[in-house]
Amino acid sequence: MNKFAPRFFSRFSPLLLLLAACAPALADDASALMMPDGSRDMYVGAAVTGSSATDNGAPRAAVLRPLLQVQWSNGVFVSASGVAGMHLSATPGVEYGPLLTSSNARGPEDSWRLRGTRRIKGSLDVGGFYGYYLGGAARVTSNLLYDTSARGWRGQVGLQKTLPSLAAHHTVILSTGVSLASGAVMDEQYAVSFATGGARDYRPAGGVTSIHAGINWNWALSSKWLLNSTVTGTRLGSGPAHSPFIERHNVITWSSGLGYRF
């Protein structure tokens, strides 16, 4: 993690985007929330992911990442991307529950452009999620997490809209959202110190870390196999954008993955 785009957003890609596109429309069917007792829903696969920039502002080559997510009938879910949580709601159209995420470490020695930045230790962050399904195949999503490394809060609010199906077995979802962080989180991720080798002193205040918009295309090849592709554009907020080690204020991330459902 700790790529050019804010950690909160990148941590949920591409795996959760792949699975979100395959989720049923809960607003209109109460049974979609139910799984037989003792059952599980599991996806495995691989995705090619890429980004137009990283921490040092250089182009990033595409990489192959494994995909894995399991959800049990009691609502617990885990994934190889470092996300775990539990669905607590039994009400159609509403979803909420606790969330646990992991974040990777970053050090000033990782890149010459990161000189003078704070060292970030890998940590487990805790919080929760809430979603509400609107009419017209749209839903509001949100997360709030306590960053145990920075000792501050960060979160995201977004809107997703499923477009009318243009062909059988194909689903297209549009999304947009905003990510926010407290001053402590901003400071850990984007502050720079001249005394420790940075270009100049810089300490951002809390506020908007980024806004993003994307499109997700899911193709159900069969009842077991699914292909998902996602493209997302992200623009940094003023706090991160003015950090001395950030060269690009806009970034494009993409992924294309093949998953098998057990």
MARZAFI-216539 format. One record per residue: y, z, x of N, C-alpha, C in turn; residue number from 0. Coordinates in steps of 0.05 Angstrom, whole numbers, padded with zeros to 5 digits. Atoms other than C-alpha are relative to their C-alpha. Layout:
<nodes>
NODE    n_yy    n_zz    n_xx   ca_yy   ca_zz   ca_xx    c_yy    c_zz    c_xx   nr
NODE       Y       Z       X       Y       Z       X       Y       Z       X  NUM
...
</nodes>
This chain:
<nodes>
NODE    n_yy    n_zz    n_xx   ca_yy   ca_zz   ca_xx    c_yy    c_zz    c_xx   nr
NODE  -00023   00000   00017   00000   00000   00000   00025   00000   00018    0
NODE  -00025  -00001  -00015   00072   00012   00022   00009  -00028   00009    1
NODE  -00009   00027  -00005   00086  -00063   00019   00030  -00001  -00007    2
NODE  -00029   00004   00006   00155  -00092   00009   00006   00008  -00029    3
NODE  -00005  -00008   00027   00150  -00084  -00066  -00006   00030  -00003    4
NODE   00003  -00029   00002   00154  -00011  -00090  -00029   00007  -00004    5
NODE   00028  -00008   00001   00088   00026  -00083  -00010   00004  -00028    6
NODE   00010  -00005   00027   00085   00045  -00156  -00011  -00025  -00013    7
NODE   00009   00024   00013   00079  -00026  -00179  -00024  -00012   00014    8
NODE   00021   00014  -00014   00035  -00054  -00124  -00026   00014  -00001    9
NODE   00025  -00015   00001  -00016   00001  -00129  -00017  -00008  -00024   10
NODE   00016   00007   00024  -00038  -00024  -00198  -00008  -00029  -00001   11
NODE   00008   00028  -00001  -00050  -00096  -00177  -00020  -00004   00023   12
NODE   00002   00017   00023  -00090  -00137  -00181  -00020   00011  -00021   13
NODE   00023  -00009   00017  -00147  -00096  -00212   00008   00007  -00028   14
NODE  -00007  -00009   00027  -00112  -00064  -00270   00012  -00023  -00016   15
NODE  -00010   00023   00015  -00077  -00129  -00288  -00024  -00017  -00009   16
NODE   00024   00015   00008  -00145  -00163  -00289  -00013   00013  -00025   17
NODE   00013  -00014   00022  -00173  -00110  -00336   00018   00002  -00024   18
NODE  -00018  -00002   00022  -00111  -00104  -00379  -00001  -00025  -00017   19
NODE   00002   00026   00014  -00117  -00178  -00397  -00025  -00002  -00017   20
NODE   00025   00002   00014  -00188  -00167  -00420  -00003   00022  -00022   21
NODE   00002  -00022   00019  -00174  -00105  -00463   00003  -00010  -00028   22
NODE  -00003   00008   00028  -00181  -00111  -00539   00027   00008  -00011   23
NODE  -00025  -00008   00013  -00121  -00108  -00585  -00005   00024  -00017   24
NODE   00007  -00025   00013  -00123  -00036  -00605   00016   00006  -00025   25
NODE  -00017  -00007   00023  -00068  -00037  -00656  -00012  -00006  -00027   26
NODE   00011   00009   00026  -00109  -00072  -00709  -00029   00008  -00005   27
NODE   00029  -00006   00003  -00179  -00044  -00698  -00007   00027   00011   28
NODE   00006  -00027  -00009  -00196   00029  -00695  -00025   00001   00016   29
NODE   00025   00000  -00014  -00266   00013  -00671   00002  -00009   00028   30
NODE  -00004   00009  -00028  -00238  -00019  -00608   00004   00023   00019   31
NODE  -00004  -00023  -00017  -00222   00050  -00583  -00026   00015   00006   32
NODE   00025  -00015  -00002  -00294   00073  -00590  -00020  -00014   00018   33
NODE   00023   00010  -00015  -00352   00066  -00542  -00024   00018  -00008   34
NODE   00023  -00017   00006  -00423   00090  -00557  -00003   00023   00020   35
NODE   00003  -00024  -00017  -00436   00160  -00530  -00019  -00006   00023   36
NODE   00017   00004  -00023  -00464   00158  -00460   00002  -00027   00013   37
NODE  -00002   00027  -00011  -00444   00086  -00448   00022  -00002   00021   38
NODE  -00022   00005  -00019  -00399   00056  -00395   00006  -00030  -00001   39
NODE  -00010   00028  -00002  -00359  -00008  -00384   00008  -00004   00029   40
NODE  -00005   00002  -00028  -00359  -00033  -00313   00006  -00029   00008   41
NODE  -00007   00026  -00010  -00326  -00092  -00278  -00003   00001   00031   42
NODE   00001   00003  -00029  -00341  -00115  -00206   00008  -00029   00006   43
NODE  -00007   00027  -00008  -00315  -00175  -00169   00017   00000   00025   44
NODE  -00017   00003  -00023  -00265  -00199  -00118   00025  -00016  -00009   45
NODE  -00025   00014   00006  -00193  -00224  -00119   00014  -00008   00026   46
NODE  -00017   00009  -00022  -00150  -00264  -00071   00029   00007  -00008   47
NODE  -00027  -00009   00006  -00081  -00233  -00068   00020  -00008   00022   48
NODE  -00020   00007  -00020  -00016  -00252  -00033   00027   00009  -00009   49
NODE  -00027  -00009   00005   00057  -00234  -00028   00019  -00016   00018   50
NODE  -00019   00015  -00015   00120  -00269  -00004   00013   00017   00022   51
NODE  -00012  -00017  -00020   00140  -00209   00039  -00015   00026   00003   52
NODE   00011  -00026  -00005   00117  -00144   00070   00022   00018   00010   53
NODE  -00020  -00019  -00010   00152  -00083   00100   00018  -00012   00021   54
NODE  -00016   00011  -00022   00175  -00124   00160   00014  -00026  -00009   55
NODE  -00013   00024   00010   00200  -00182   00116  -00013  -00026   00007   56
NODE   00014   00025  -00008   00150  -00232   00144  -00018  -00009  -00022   57
NODE   00019   00010   00019   00107  -00277   00102  -00027   00013   00003   58
NODE   00026  -00014   00000   00040  -00246   00084  -00022  -00019  -00008   59
NODE   00022   00017   00006  -00025  -00284   00087  -00016   00011  -00023   60
NODE   00017  -00008   00022  -00072  -00283   00028  -00024   00016   00011   61
NODE   00022  -00016  -00008  -00127  -00231   00032  -00020   00003  -00024   62
NODE   00021  -00003   00021  -00193  -00220  -00006  -00004   00030  -00004   63
NODE   00003  -00028   00006  -00199  -00153  -00041  -00022   00004  -00020   64
NODE   00021  -00006   00019  -00258  -00122  -00077   00012   00011  -00026   65
NODE  -00008  -00011   00026  -00251  -00105  -00151  -00023   00018  -00011   66
NODE   00020  -00017   00013  -00286  -00047  -00185   00015   00019  -00019   67
NODE  -00009  -00020   00019  -00270  -00007  -00247  -00022   00008  -00019   68
NODE   00019  -00010   00019  -00313   00037  -00291   00014   00018  -00020   69
NODE  -00010  -00019   00021  -00296   00070  -00357  -00024   00010  -00016   70
NODE   00021  -00012   00015  -00342   00118  -00393   00008   00006  -00029   71
NODE  -00005  -00005   00029  -00348   00134  -00467   00017   00024  -00005   72
NODE  -00017  -00024   00003  -00313   00201  -00456   00029  -00005   00008   73
NODE  -00027   00008  -00006  -00250   00163  -00435   00007   00000   00030   74
NODE  -00006  -00001  -00028  -00254   00175  -00360  -00003  -00028   00012   75
NODE   00001   00026  -00014  -00239   00114  -00316   00007   00004   00029   76
NODE  -00006  -00001  -00028  -00238   00103  -00241  -00001  -00029   00010   77
NODE   00000   00027  -00011  -00225   00042  -00197   00001   00002   00030   78
NODE   00000   00002  -00030  -00233   00021  -00124   00029  -00002   00011   79
NODE  -00028   00002  -00009  -00157   00012  -00122   00013   00027   00004   80
NODE  -00011  -00027  -00003  -00148   00087  -00120   00014   00011  -00024   81
NODE  -00011  -00010   00025  -00133   00100  -00193  -00022   00013  -00016   82
NODE   00019  -00014   00018  -00168   00151  -00238   00015   00013  -00022   83
NODE  -00014  -00012   00023  -00151   00179  -00306  -00019   00004  -00023   84
NODE   00017  -00005   00024  -00175   00195  -00376   00016  -00007  -00025   85
NODE  -00012   00005   00026  -00158   00167  -00444  -00006   00023  -00019   86
NODE   00003  -00023   00018  -00146   00225  -00492   00004  -00007  -00029   87
NODE  -00007   00007   00027  -00121   00190  -00554  -00023  -00012  -00015   88
NODE   00019   00013   00018  -00167   00173  -00612   00014  -00014  -00023   89
NODE  -00017   00013   00021  -00110   00142  -00653   00004  -00029   00007   90
NODE  -00004   00028  -00005  -00109   00066  -00658   00030  -00006   00006   91
NODE  -00027   00008  -00007  -00048   00037  -00625   00015   00019   00018   92
NODE  -00013  -00020  -00018  -00033   00098  -00582  -00020   00006   00023   93
NODE   00017  -00008  -00023  -00060   00113  -00512   00016   00018   00019   94
NODE  -00013  -00018  -00019  -00044   00170  -00465  -00021   00016   00014   95
NODE   00018  -00017  -00015  -00075   00216  -00414   00009   00005   00028   96
NODE  -00008  -00007  -00028  -00073   00244  -00344  -00007  -00024   00019   97
NODE   00004   00022  -00019  -00070   00197  -00284   00001   00012   00029   98
NODE   00001  -00008  -00029  -00088   00207  -00210  -00001  -00025   00016   99
NODE  -00001   00024  -00017  -00070   00155  -00158   00002   00008   00030  100
NODE  -00002  -00005  -00028  -00075   00150  -00083   00019  -00020   00013  101
NODE  -00019   00018  -00015  -00024   00121  -00034  -00007   00002   00029  102
NODE   00006   00001  -00028  -00033   00099   00037   00022   00010   00018  103
NODE  -00020  -00010  -00020   00003   00122   00100   00017  -00023   00011  104
NODE  -00017   00019  -00014   00060   00087   00136   00014   00014   00022  105
NODE  -00014  -00012  -00023   00090   00101   00204   00020  -00018   00012  106
NODE  -00021   00017  -00013   00152   00077   00242  -00011  -00019   00021  107
NODE   00012   00017  -00021   00105   00048   00295  -00014  -00024  -00012  108
NODE   00015   00022   00012   00073   00001   00245   00013  -00027   00003  109
NODE  -00015   00025  -00003   00128  -00051   00254   00026   00007   00013  110
NODE  -00026  -00005  -00013   00190  -00058   00296   00022   00003  -00021  111
NODE  -00021  -00003   00020   00230  -00065   00232   00000   00027  -00013  112
NODE   00002  -00027   00012   00206   00004   00210   00010   00022   00018  113
NODE  -00011  -00020  -00018   00239   00039   00268   00021   00017  -00014  114
NODE  -00020  -00018   00013   00278   00100   00244  -00007   00008  -00028  115
NODE   00009  -00008   00027   00240   00106   00178  -00016   00025   00001  116
NODE   00016  -00024   00002   00204   00168   00155  -00030  -00007   00000  117
NODE   00030   00003   00001   00129   00176   00166  -00009   00008  -00028  118
NODE   00011  -00006   00027   00092   00174   00100  -00030   00006   00003  119
NODE   00028  -00008  -00001   00026   00211   00095  -00014  -00010  -00025  120
NODE   00016   00007   00023  -00029   00186   00050  -00004   00024  -00018  121
NODE   00001  -00023   00018  -00032   00230  -00012  -00012  -00008  -00027  122
NODE   00008   00003   00028  -00060   00239  -00082   00023   00008  -00017  123
NODE  -00023  -00005   00018  -00006   00234  -00135  -00010   00004  -00028  124
NODE   00010  -00007   00027  -00013   00264  -00204   00021  -00005  -00021  125
NODE  -00019   00005   00022   00018   00248  -00271  -00015  -00008  -00025  126
NODE   00012   00008   00025   00003   00214  -00336   00010  -00028  -00009  127
NODE  -00008   00026   00011   00008   00149  -00376   00002   00002  -00030  128
NODE  -00003   00001   00029   00029   00132  -00446   00005  -00029  -00008  129
NODE  -00004   00027   00010   00024   00067  -00485   00001   00000  -00030  130
NODE  -00002   00002   00029   00043   00047  -00555   00000  -00030  -00008  131
NODE   00003   00028   00008   00022  -00017  -00590   00019  -00006  -00023  132
NODE  -00019   00009   00021   00076  -00053  -00630  -00012  -00022  -00016  133
NODE   00010   00023   00015   00068  -00107  -00681   00003  -00025   00016  134
NODE  -00002   00025  -00014   00059  -00178  -00659  -00012  -00001   00027  135
NODE   00016   00000  -00026   00009  -00165  -00602   00017   00008   00024  136
NODE  -00016  -00010  -00022   00060  -00127  -00561  -00005   00030   00003  137
NODE   00003  -00029  -00004   00057  -00058  -00530   00019   00009   00022  138
NODE  -00017  -00014  -00020   00101  -00010  -00490  -00019   00016   00018  139
NODE   00015  -00015  -00018   00071   00020  -00428   00018   00017   00017  140
NODE  -00016  -00017  -00017   00095   00077  -00384  -00018   00018   00017  141
NODE   00014  -00018  -00018   00074   00121  -00326   00021   00019   00011  142
NODE  -00016  -00019  -00014   00103   00184  -00295  -00018   00014   00020  143
NODE   00016  -00011  -00021   00076   00209  -00228   00016   00018   00018  144
NODE  -00013  -00017  -00020   00093   00266  -00181  -00011  -00008   00027  145
NODE   00008   00008  -00026   00091   00240  -00110  -00002   00025   00018  146
NODE   00005  -00025  -00014   00060   00297  -00071   00009  -00002   00029  147
NODE  -00010   00003  -00027   00081   00268  -00004   00030   00003   00002  148
NODE  -00029  -00001   00000   00154   00258  -00020   00011   00025  -00015  149
NODE  -00007  -00022   00017   00155   00317  -00069   00023  -00008  -00019  150
NODE  -00019   00010   00019   00191   00277  -00121  -00015  -00016  -00022  151
NODE   00012   00014   00023   00180   00236  -00185   00006  -00030   00002  152
NODE  -00004   00028   00003   00171   00163  -00197  -00015  -00009  -00025  153
NODE   00012   00009   00025   00153   00123  -00259   00007  -00028  -00006  154
NODE  -00005   00027   00008   00153   00058  -00295  -00002  -00002  -00031  155
NODE   00000   00006   00028   00168   00033  -00365  -00002  -00031  -00003  156
NODE   00003   00028   00003   00145  -00036  -00387  -00006  -00009  -00028  157
NODE   00007   00013   00025   00133  -00084  -00444  -00019  -00023   00005  158
NODE   00019   00022  -00002   00073  -00131  -00452  -00001  -00014  -00026  159
NODE   00002   00017   00024   00067  -00188  -00501  -00023  -00020   00004  160
NODE   00021   00020  -00001   00003  -00227  -00514   00008  -00024  -00017  161
NODE  -00008   00024   00014   00018  -00298  -00533  -00022  -00010  -00018  162
NODE   00021   00012   00017  -00018  -00335  -00589  -00019  -00017   00017  163
NODE   00020   00014  -00016  -00082  -00366  -00563   00004  -00030  -00002  164
NODE  -00002   00029   00000  -00074  -00438  -00542  -00027  -00014   00001  165
NODE   00027   00011  -00002  -00148  -00448  -00530  -00020   00023  -00001  166
NODE   00021  -00021   00002  -00213  -00410  -00542  -00006   00011   00028  167
NODE   00008  -00015  -00025  -00230  -00357  -00489   00023   00002   00020  168
NODE  -00023  -00002  -00018  -00160  -00360  -00458   00020   00020  -00012  169
NODE  -00020  -00019   00009  -00109  -00304  -00462   00023   00000   00021  170
NODE  -00024  -00001  -00017  -00038  -00304  -00434   00017   00023  -00008  171
NODE  -00016  -00023   00005   00003  -00241  -00428   00025  -00001   00017  172
NODE  -00026  -00003  -00014   00077  -00236  -00410   00007   00029   00003  173
NODE  -00007  -00029  -00005   00103  -00171  -00380   00027   00002   00014  174
NODE  -00025  -00006  -00014   00168  -00141  -00357   00002   00030   00001  175
NODE  -00002  -00029  -00002   00187  -00072  -00334   00020   00008   00021  176
NODE  -00018  -00012  -00019   00230  -00026  -00292  -00014   00024   00013  177
NODE   00011  -00023  -00015   00208   00024  -00238   00023   00017   00009  178
NODE  -00021  -00019  -00008   00249   00086  -00223  -00012   00022   00019  179
NODE   00010  -00021  -00018   00244   00141  -00171   00023   00020   00005  180
NODE  -00020  -00021  -00007   00279   00207  -00154   00010  -00004   00028  181
NODE  -00012   00002  -00027   00321   00216  -00092  -00020   00006   00022  182
NODE   00019  -00008  -00020   00264   00249  -00054  -00019  -00023   00006  183
NODE   00018   00022  -00004   00218   00189  -00065   00015  -00023   00014  184
NODE  -00016   00021  -00012   00273   00139  -00048   00005   00006   00030  185
NODE  -00006  -00008  -00027   00289   00178   00015  -00025  -00005   00018  186
NODE   00024   00003  -00017   00217   00178   00040  -00006  -00030   00005  187
NODE   00008   00028  -00003   00207   00103   00028   00021  -00017   00013  188
NODE  -00020   00019  -00009   00274   00073   00046   00022   00011   00018  189
NODE  -00020  -00012  -00018   00316   00122   00087  -00005  -00009   00029  190
NODE   00001   00008  -00028   00331   00103   00159   00019   00018   00016  191
NODE  -00016  -00017  -00018   00357   00146   00217   00006  -00015   00026  192
NODE  -00009   00013  -00025   00398   00117   00274  -00010   00016   00024  193
NODE   00008  -00018  -00022   00379   00177   00318  -00029  -00005   00009  194
NODE   00028   00005  -00006   00305   00158   00315  -00007  -00030   00004  195
NODE   00005   00028  -00007   00314   00084   00330   00007  -00020  -00022  196
NODE  -00007   00018   00021   00338   00055   00265   00026  -00015   00005  197
NODE  -00024   00016  -00004   00393   00003   00259   00025   00016  -00007  198
NODE  -00022  -00017   00008   00439   00053   00224  -00011   00022  -00019  199
NODE   00008  -00021   00018   00436   00116   00182   00002  -00011  -00029  200
NODE   00000   00009   00028   00418   00103   00110  -00017   00019  -00017  201
NODE   00015  -00017   00018   00397   00149   00053   00007  -00008  -00029  202
NODE  -00005   00009   00028   00390   00120  -00017  -00002   00023  -00020  203
NODE   00002  -00020   00022   00400   00160  -00081  -00022  -00009  -00019  204
NODE   00020   00006   00021   00350   00163  -00138   00011  -00021  -00019  205
NODE  -00008   00020   00020   00351   00108  -00190  -00022  -00021  -00003  206
NODE   00018   00023   00005   00320   00040  -00203  -00011  -00009   00027  207
NODE   00012   00012  -00024   00271   00018  -00149  -00004  -00030  -00003  208
NODE   00004   00028   00004   00256  -00049  -00180  -00001  -00007  -00029  209
NODE   00006   00012   00026   00253  -00093  -00241  -00020  -00023   00005  210
NODE   00020   00021  -00005   00196  -00142  -00250  -00007  -00014  -00026  211
NODE   00009   00016   00023   00170  -00196  -00296  -00024  -00017   00010  212
NODE   00023   00014  -00009   00103  -00231  -00294  -00015  -00014  -00023  213
NODE   00017   00014   00019   00052  -00275  -00328  -00029   00004   00009  214
NODE   00028  -00005  -00006  -00023  -00261  -00332  -00017  -00018  -00018  215
NODE   00017   00019   00014  -00075  -00313  -00351  -00029   00009   00004  216
NODE   00028  -00008  -00001  -00146  -00291  -00368  -00017  -00021  -00014  217
NODE   00019   00020   00010  -00203  -00339  -00378  -00028   00012  -00001  218
NODE   00027  -00011   00004  -00268  -00311  -00407  -00020  -00023   00003  219
NODE   00019   00022  -00005  -00319  -00358  -00376  -00025   00003  -00016  220
NODE   00023  -00006   00017  -00375  -00323  -00414   00004   00029  -00010  221
NODE  -00002  -00027   00009  -00390  -00256  -00445   00000   00020   00024  222
NODE   00002  -00017  -00024  -00400  -00229  -00374   00020  -00007   00022  223
NODE  -00018   00009  -00022  -00356  -00270  -00327   00028  -00005  -00010  224
NODE  -00028   00005   00008  -00280  -00272  -00329   00016  -00007   00025  225
NODE  -00018   00008  -00021  -00227  -00305  -00286   00028   00007  -00008  226
NODE  -00027  -00009   00006  -00157  -00276  -00282   00019  -00008   00022  227
NODE  -00021   00007  -00019  -00094  -00300  -00248   00026   00012  -00009  228
NODE  -00026  -00014   00006  -00027  -00264  -00244   00021  -00008   00020  229
NODE  -00023   00004  -00017   00041  -00281  -00216   00023   00018  -00010  230
NODE  -00021  -00019   00008   00096  -00229  -00215   00024  -00003   00019  231
NODE  -00024   00000  -00015   00168  -00232  -00192   00013   00027  -00001  232
NODE  -00012  -00027  -00001   00201  -00167  -00169   00027  -00002   00015  233
NODE  -00026  -00002  -00013   00274  -00153  -00152   00006   00029   00005  234
NODE  -00005  -00027  -00007   00291  -00090  -00115   00027   00010  -00012  235
NODE  -00025  -00013   00008   00343  -00041  -00141   00019   00003   00023  236
NODE  -00020  -00001  -00021   00406  -00028  -00101  -00008   00020   00022  237
NODE   00008  -00020  -00021   00377   00034  -00065  -00018  -00012   00020  238
NODE   00017   00012  -00020   00318  -00001  -00033   00012  -00026   00012  239
NODE  -00009   00025  -00009   00353  -00068  -00027   00020   00003   00024  240
NODE  -00019  -00003  -00021   00407  -00040   00019  -00011   00015   00024  241
NODE   00013  -00013  -00023   00358  -00006   00066   00000  -00020   00024  242
NODE  -00002   00018  -00023   00366  -00035   00137  -00025  -00015   00007  243
NODE   00024   00014  -00008   00293  -00054   00145  -00009  -00020  -00022  244
NODE   00007   00019   00021   00291  -00094   00080   00016  -00026   00004  245
NODE  -00013   00026  -00003   00305  -00168   00090   00002  -00015  -00026  246
NODE   00001   00016   00025   00286  -00196   00022   00002   00018  -00024  247
NODE  -00004  -00016   00024   00310  -00168  -00044  -00018  -00009  -00023  248
NODE   00018   00011   00020   00263  -00212  -00084  -00027  -00006   00012  249
NODE   00027   00005  -00011   00188  -00218  -00076  -00017  -00010  -00023  250
NODE   00020   00011   00019   00133  -00258  -00110  -00027   00010   00009  251
NODE   00028  -00008  -00005   00063  -00228  -00114  -00018  -00016  -00019  252
NODE   00019   00015   00017   00002  -00264  -00140  -00028   00009   00006  253
NODE   00029  -00006  -00004  -00072  -00254  -00149  -00017  -00017  -00018  254
NODE   00019   00015   00016  -00132  -00292  -00174  -00027   00012   00006  255
NODE   00025  -00014  -00004  -00197  -00256  -00185  -00022  -00008  -00020  256
NODE   00023   00005   00016  -00267  -00266  -00212  -00015   00026  -00004  257
NODE   00013  -00025   00005  -00300  -00207  -00246  -00025  -00003  -00017  258
NODE   00025   00000   00016  -00369  -00192  -00276  -00002   00026  -00014  259
NODE   00000  -00024   00017  -00376  -00143  -00333  -00029   00008  -00006  260
NODE   00026  -00010   00004  -00437  -00099  -00337  -00001   00015  -00028  261
</nodes>
